[in-house]
Amino acid sequence: MNRLFFYFIFISCFWSWAQSEIIHSIKIEGLKKSQKSYIKKLILAKENHVLDSNTIKKDLIRLIREPAVSHAYYSVITQNDQNQLIFHIEENKTLIPALDLWTTIDSELAYHVGLNEYNFLGKGYLVGAFYRKNVFDGYGLILGNPNFGGTRFGNYFIFQKRNTFEPINIGSESFFYNYKFTSVDLNFDYKPDILKIYSLGVGLLSEEYNSESLVTNAILPNFFSTTKFLLKTKYDFNKVEQFYYFLFGVRNQLSSNWVWGKNFGAEHFFYALENETSFFKRIMKKGNWATRMRVGFSKNFSTPFPAFVVDNNLNTRGVGNKFRRGSAVGVLNSEYRHTLFERRWFVIQGNGFIDLATLIPAGGKPNELFEAKNQYAFGVIGLRFIHKFIHSAIFHIDYGVSLNQIQSRGIVFGIGQFF
């Protein structure tokens, strides 16, 4: 009994002592471009507050998710009964080019080039621009402050003007449109904690379709233009952690789009809902398993431009550019990434993957999701060339071969992991 009483007193005293550990000062080391005011804004641990390892762990996760930070860790130094909390920061270079290459429907080269600065003025601001050549010219601009007034809020402004050559497939016939798209979007984020982000966006867009086909179709207009109002919502639950280029954890993103404005078929209201779940697991020292499942559905009516596409650069490597369209889609991407070579800042990864997609054609019935003609399966191998200290500096090459249509195959290039 006396021994139990002694243990109880000892544990109580130890707990009381541990709870009384106070942070007397905070120091940030390793900054080159980033300003201390920007980094301190992301840290919830404060001077003259209790030294809480759980709070510090959340601070590290928040810091590592920033494009400006490659890696972060902490230490505590005690001198003369004063505790100094030190955050050690390894910075990323954040002036990043964007590049995507593919072939158009008439076998011409199409490309997307851009330049994004994710740490403008050393304060974590986002400034980016792009130019896209897909038969016609397109361009865009993005401005953002992901940590507006602290860690809880973010805002973004996006302007884009695109002009593309769009195919419409009706039966065995193909029709082509010169498609012009202009939009202005404002987006706002609310981040109550490290796991959740709520987003709201509003936008105004205009569309113009001009037929480029010599042969006409009774249900397709030669010319169509419209102006639309867009409302977007998104819920992002993010429990993914990162160690340089390795990811581990789970993330779920639920998004919706609500559009008011005239469509091809005289419809004046449209919606689309999409859910994406990603799972990452680190396997021993060099492996990373990654899986993504996307499910989307929209208002189902007959239109040549439904919401979802099966596409090389979005979901199915090797299938082609905007290969098929539908009002509902299901996609599963899974791959194993393995480090083949690593020296200081440079890494080469190999990966084996499989991409599965199925969709419902616009105006179709739900059971068409399971018909073989609407199902696509691609796989094989790819390479990743990675710079560990440049944000998203991952050049990917994937070679996809159809698993159910042997004649279909293709190569996909781009910057960043495919997912």
NORKA-V214063 format. One record per run of one state. SS is the DSSP state (A for helix, B for strand, O for the rest). FROM is the first residue (numbers start at 1). TO is the last residue. If there is no record, write none. Layout:
ss-><SS,SS>
from-><FROM,FROM>
to-><TO,TO>
//
This chain:
ss-><O,A,O,B,O,B,O,A,O,B,O,A,O,B,O,B,O,B,O,B,O,B,O,B,O,B,O,B,O,B,O,B,O,B,O,B,O,B,O,B,O,B,O,B,O,B,O,B,O,B,O,B,O,A,O,A,B,O,B,O,B,O,B,O>
from-><1,2,20,22,23,25,30,36,42,50,51,53,66,69,80,82,92,93,94,95,104,109,121,125,134,135,136,137,146,153,171,173,191,196,212,223,239,241,244,246,261,269,284,287,299,308,311,324,327,328,344,346,361,366,371,372,375,388,390,391,394,403,409,416>
to-><1,19,21,22,24,29,35,41,49,50,52,65,68,79,81,91,92,93,94,103,108,120,124,133,134,135,136,145,152,170,172,190,195,211,222,238,240,243,245,260,268,283,286,298,307,310,323,326,327,343,345,360,365,370,371,374,387,389,390,393,402,408,415,419>
//
